[in-house]
Amino acid sequence: MKTPIIFYKSFIIISCCIFPAALFAQNAGDVVPVNKQIKDTSRQTDLIDVAKGVFHIAPQHAREQREKKVYFSILPISGAIPGGGGRALITSTTAAIYLGQRSTTNLSSAVFAPYWNFKGRFGLPLRTSIWLPNNTWTIQGDMRFLVYPQYTWGLGSNHSYSDKALVDENYTRFYQSALKRITSYFFAGLGYNLDYRSNIHSDDPAINLAQFADYHGGLQGNSFSSGVSLNMIYDTRNNSINPMPGSYVNVVYRINPVFMGSNNNWNSLYIDVRKYISMNREKPNQQNTLAFWSYFWTVFNSPAPYLDLPAIGWDPYNRSGEGIDQSRYRGRSLFYLEGEYRRDITANGLVGAVIFANVNTVSGSGTFFSAWHPAAGSGLRIKFNKGSNTNIGLDYAFSKGYRTIVLNLGESF
């Protein structure tokens, strides 16, 4: 009987170390507490409750919460990097703080997750989310420097899964946007977006990437995209880590003129829509939700650099297309749709399950909407923290020629 207990304790300790990385996912749904329900979590159970029982930790008396408490964590893990880069050492460091009252201000955060595979491939990504007091403004940032290999299958759906080419590059991204609250749940503002890719080449000198992809522009040497963006967000969700009821809409129109350094004058439009429907209104503590996610991403005008074209898995948070290899489908336009059913298995909410399916179509080979690429899967959920409704998720997902197991903190969307 000792072995299961040791494993159980180890799992709880690892989960406690992982959790702070999920804290950045607070969202604009907390801006104005209109119709905001405060969940009664007294009958819910999470891994923290289990840990108290296993380690015989007596509950403490409630203490007054202090404002501006900083959350900080460092987590070294091992994982794989794209494009056959092998195993890598990944260290995730998260710092988060409230810049105003918790009742009216979302959690500001900085997440730094560098990786290195000991073979010259590494990444230095930093994502920031700043919420000023009372959520009057939000400042969002995404900065990356990557030596980043990725497979490509050309435009559209002409290539089979095994018919792929490896593209190596040095990638620098600098995105910053500032949005002001206009009305309840609605924000609008401006941003600056830069994508600089250098030393673009194939690891196989026999492959001509431009001929393979049937696209000329941004597949050899360097590519540069620099421009401004118009941003709008509407968000009524209570919690973006694990949304229950609510809606989310994000619209980004990006303008990349030559006078700002871009290789060509080109524009893009990204529209992201999400809806969450509760199927169990009589028991708000029980997860029984239908969730839908769809986005449309397209480029206009002169050819954009190939690696800046819409591609599956390259949405802002790199979460779309679970069950499909990243960059598997790429084109001048991409439409994506996903549905997921989430339900608690145990009455106390500790264990749950999900079933999901997604589909996408891209332009580039034939008529847009003529070829659809589905994926599906299911997963297990373990409640880590009932206060933030954070789950640890283990998903199995598959599509034609590809299957994977994914570990997530929080839900995919």
N, C-alpha and C positions, 0 to 999 in steps of 0.2 A: 504493500500500500504506500510505501514511501516514494516510489518513483513517480506515480501520478501527481502527488502533492508537490514534489520538487519541480516537475514540469509546469504545473499550474502556477506556482509562485514565480517561476522564471518568465512565463508568458505575461503575467500581470506586471512585473517589473519592466519588461521591454515595452509593453503598451503604455505605461506611465511615462516612459522616456519619449515615445513617439508623439504623444498627444499634443504637446505645445505647438508642433508644426502646423496644426489645423486651426490655430487660433486666428490666423489672418483672415479667415473667410467670413467675418462679419460683414453685413451689407446694409444698403440704404433703407431697408424696410423698417429699421428702428428710428427713422428720422422724426416722424410725428406719430406718437403712440395712439393713433385713431383705430378703434376696433382691434387693438392689439391684445391678444389673449395671453395671460400668464399661466403657463401649464402647471398643474399640480403634479409635482414629481414625487410626492411622498410614497406612492405605491409602485413606482418604477424601480428597477434594479439595474445597476451598471457594474462595470468591472471594479470601480472604486469601492462599491458596497461589498463585492465579493472579496476584494483584497482585505477590507477591514475584518471580514469574517475569518479568512484564512490566517491572517497575521494577528488576530485577536486584538484589533485596535479599537479602543473604546471611543464612542462618539464624543466630540467636544461640544461645549456650550457655544451657541451662536455668538460670533463677535462682529462688531461693526466693521464693514468693509471700508478700506481706505481707498481714496481716489488716486488715480495716476499710478497704480501698481504696475510694475514692469514684469513681463513674462519673458524668460530667456531660457533657451535650451540648445544643446549641441548633441547631434546624433550621428556617429559614424556608422555607415552601413555599406554593404557590398551589393552591386547591381550591374546590369548589362547596359552598354551604350549602343546607339543605333549603328546600323551598317556593318555589323560584324566586328565591332571594335573590341569585343571580348569583355571580360569582367573589369569593373572599375571600383575604385574607392570613392564613395560619395559621402560628404559631410554636410549635414543640414543644420544651419544655425538660424534660430528665429528669435527676434526681439519684438515685443508688442507692448503698447501703452495706450491708456485712455488720455486724450488731450482735453477732455471736458467731462461733464457729469455722465456717468454710465447710462442713466435713464434716457439721455437725449443725444448721446454721442457714440458713434461706432468705434470699434477698436482699431487703432492705427498700428501698422506693422511693417517690418522689414524681414524678408526671408532670403538668406544667402545659402546656396546649395552647390558648392563647387564639386567637380568630379575629376578624376585622373586615372588613366588605365595603365600607367607605367610604360607606355609605348609612344609617348608624344602626343596623345589625344587627350584633351582636357576641356573643361568648361567652367566659366565663372558667371553664373546667372544671379541677378539680384532683382527681386520684385518688391516694390513698396506700395503701400496703400495708406494714405494719410487722410484722416477725417478731422477737420477743425471743430472747435466747440459748437455744439448744437447742430452739427452736420450742415453748417452754412456753406461750406466748400468741401470738395473732395479732390485730392491730388493723387493721381495714379501713375506709377512708373514701372517700366519693364526694361532692364538693362542686361545685356548678355555679351560676353565674349567667349566664343566657342571655336575650338578646332573640331569640326563636326562632320563626321561621315554619315551619309544617308543614301539609301537605295532610291533609284528612280525607274519608272516604267514608261516614261514618255507621257504624251498627252492622251487623255481619253482612256480607252480600254483595249487598245490594239494588242498589247503585250500580255502574255500569260504570266502567272506569278513567278515562274522560274526564269523568265526572260527579263532580267533586270541588270542595271549597271550601277556601280558604286560611284558616287560623286563625293569628292573630298573638298573641303573649303575651310577658310577662316571666316567666321561670321561675327560681326559686331552689330548689335541692336541698341538703339536708344529711343525709347518711347516715353513721353511725358505728356500728361493732359491735366487740365484744371477745369472742374465743372462746378457751377454754382447752383444751389437749390433755387428753383423757380417757384414751384408750388409743392404741396405735399407729394412726396415720392418721385418728383420729376426734377432732373438735373440737366443742365446744358452747359457746354463750354468748348474750349479749343485745345488742340494738342499739337505736338511736334513729333514726327516719326522719321527715324533714320534706319535704313538697312544697308550695311556695307559688307559685301562678300568679296574676299580676295583669295588668290591662289586656287581658283576653281579648276578642278581637273579630275580625271578618272584614274583610279589606281591601276587600271589595265591600259597600257599605252596603245593597245590595238583597237580600243574603242573610241570612236569619234562621237562625243556626247551629243553634238548638234544633230548629226545624222540619226543617231539612235532615238533621240527624243523628237525628231522632226520639228525642231524649234531653233531659231537662230536669235540669240540674244541672251547673255547672262549665263552661258554654259562653258565659258573659257576665260581665264584671266580674272578680271574684276567686274563687279556690278555695283552700282550705287543708286539708291533710291532715297530721296530726301523731300519731305513735304509737310504740310499742315493738315490737320484733321478737324472736322466738325463733329462733336460728340453729343449724344443725347442718351439718357438713361431714365427708364421708368421702372420702379421696383416696389412691389407691395409685399414681398416675402418677409416673414418674421425672422427667418434664419436661413442663410444661404448654405450652411454646412449640410443641413438636412431639411429642405423646405417641406412644409405641409401644405396649407392652402396659399394661394397667391399667384402673382404674375410677374414676369420680368421681360423688358424689351430694351435692347441696346442697339443703337444705330451709329455707325461710324462712316463718314464720307471723307476719304483721304485724297488730297491733291498733291501730285508730285511734279513740280515744274522743273524745266531744265535750269532756269536761273538760280534754283536752290541747290543745284549740284546733281540732279537726277540724270541718268543716261538718256532718258526720253521723257517727253511730257505724257504722263498717264495718270489716271484716277482710278479709285476703287471704292466700292460700296460694300459694307458688311452690315447685315440685319440679323439680329439674334432674338428669337422669341421663345419664351418658356411659360408653361402653364402647369399648375399643380392642383389636383382635384382630390379632396378628401372624400373617401367612400365610407367613412365611419364617424359621422358627426356626433353621434350619441356618446362615443367613448373617445374623447380627444387625446387621451394618453395612449391609445392604441394606434400604431402605424398601419394604415390601410389606404394607400394613396396611389392614384394614377398620375404619372408625370410625363410631360411631353416637351420635346425640345426640337426646334427647327431653326436652321439658319441658311441664308442665301448670301453668297460672296461672289463678286464679279469685278472684273477690271475693264476699263474703257480706254479709248484712244490708241496711241501707238503701243507697240508691244512692251509689256512690262518684262523685267528680267525673269528668266525662267523660274528661278527658285523663289521669286516673290509672287508667283501665280497662286491662286487658290488651290489648296491640296488638303486631302483628308488628314486629320490629326494636327493641323497647323492653325486651328482656331486659337484665340488669344490665350487660353489656358491649356492647350494641347490635350483636350479630353475627349474629342469627338472620335467616332469610328472605333469604339472598343470592339475588338475581334477582327480588325483590319490593320495591316501593317501601315505605319506612318508613311505618308507620301505615296501610298499605293495608287491613288487616283488623283490626277492633277489636270487642270484645264483653265480656260479663261473665265469660266463660271462654274460654281459648285452649289448644289442644293442638297441639304442634309435634313433628315427626319429621324427622330428616335422616340420610342415609347418605352416606359418602364412601369412595372407594377411592384410596389413595395409593401410588405406586410410583416407584422410581428408574428413569430411562431409561438413564443411563450407569452403568457398573459402579463408578466412583469416587464416585458419589453427588452429583456436581456439578449434574446436571440431572434433574428429575423431573416428574411430571405427576399431576393429580388429576381424577377424574370424580365429580360429586356431584349429588344430587337431594334436594329437601325438599318437605314438604307441611304445611299447617296447616288448622285448622278453628276457627271462632269461633261463639259463641252470639250471638243478636241478631236474626237473620232466619231463622225456621224452627227446626227441631230441631237441637240440637248434634250434630255428626258427620254432618249431612245434606249438607253442602257442603264439598268439599275443594279446596284451592287449591295446585296444584303449581308448582314451579320446578326448574330444572336448569341445569347448566353444566359447564365444564371449565376447567382452568388449567395453567399452567406454573410450575415451581418451580426456583429457583436457590439452591444452598446457599451462604449467606453465611459461617456459622461452624460448623464441624463439631464444635467443643467443646460448644456449647450446642444444636447441631442446629437452628439457626435458618435458615429459608428466607425468601427474598423471593418472594412469590406474585403472579401476575398472572392473574386469573380473568375469564372471560366468562360471564355468567349471564343467564337470561331467564325470563319468565313471560308470561301472556296480557296483551298491551298494554304490556309493559315489558321493557327489556333494558339491561344496564349492563356496564361494565368496572371491576373492583375491584382496587386494589393493596393488598396486605396484608404485614405483617411477622409471621411466624409463621402458624400455621394458624387457621382460623375457630373451631375448638373442639378 
